[in-house]
Amino acid sequence: MAQVYITRVERFNAAHKLWVNEWSEDKNFEFFGKCANKNWHGHNYRLEVTVKGSPDPVTGFVIDAKKLGSLMKREVTDKLDHRNLNLDVDFIKDVQPTSENLTILIWQQLEPKIENCKLYSVKLYETENIFAEYRGE
């Protein structure tokens, strides 16, 4: 049966700091630049979640996009929006909150709860010019 890919987009705003405690302040700033700001910095993130599957013969849906959006909000964006990613989010504790790591962690939050289709990718835009994508590999 034909496989179709459906993508849902949600947005959230959050602050973070990229920092390695074992490094000096100079080394952190040399490596991470303004992302090592001791007073944090923020992003307006754009989250794209893509699932794949065969359209249901009755509804024509791979997944109800409203249900996917509700799942994304409940499991991810409600937990991340207007939060400090270094301090406030249980599933990010002790992980450097880069876009790369966030895509993996978001996948782990969503994948077990996707029904009747498969999670294909999690894409997270940190800015309009930078994004990370994870496909469960």
Secondary structure, DSSP 4 states (H G I P E B T S, - for coil): ---EEEEEEEEEEEEE----TTS-HHHHHHHHGGGG-TT-EEEEEEEEEEEEEPPPTTT--SS-HHHHHHHHIIIIIHHHTTEETTTS-GGGTTS---HHHHHHHHHHHHGGG--SSEEEEEEEESSSS-EEEE---
